[in-house]
Amino acid sequence: MVRANNYSLSCILLLSLTSCFLSSLVFIGYPHTEKCLLRQATFGMVFALCISCILAKTIMVFFAFMATKPESSLKRWISPQVSYMIVVCCLLLQLVLCVMWISTSPPFQQMNTESKPGTIVIECNENSSVAFWSVLGYLGILASISFIVAFLVRRLPDNFNEAKFITFSMLAFLSVWVSYVPASLSSQGKYTVAMEIFAIQSSSWALVICMFLPKCFIILFRPHMNSKEHLLGKNKVQK
């Protein structure tokens, strides 16, 4: 099952999800200048890698089924190199956004004396709300494309169509971050940081549960379904 669902890309996805969980640690603790400078870029890059892997898996599922049609020209696109190219291209666009943000309007450490009268609060200032929402919006675009493509191919015949689980994972991811937008705009200071940490952890867990829990369940509790014959539907033919 793991091999059938692109083993290498699944490993990259697991590593990126681990990085997503760890990226929330950058938002915790004293806001040093270096931490302020890199925390949002780190968040944007690791989540871009994660969603890019899911998008690549979704597109490859679509190509695989379309290639079964006679005289289909998509057969040449069914290869691991194509999925890696999709991941790299999506990641490069996010890298460009982050580099432009850091080079033109870099986040910095600031002393806030307005949120609490008589108290100096040291916090990170993102410096450019446009850059921040661009990075977050790009993640939303990737997730939306993955959701739409996965939704379209969710009913294609297969004993383990991963598109169904991608649909749920992207729906959960988008729900978390859409909820984050009004919560972030209505809060300030440490509460905004807490909201972002919660969104990072929630969306990461949603991706882990939706993408890997069904596979783990079959591997551990339904080992007879974890075979090449079952995935190809040969068991049904024999019956």
Disulfide bonds with the S-S distance in Angstrom:
Cys36-Cys124 1.83
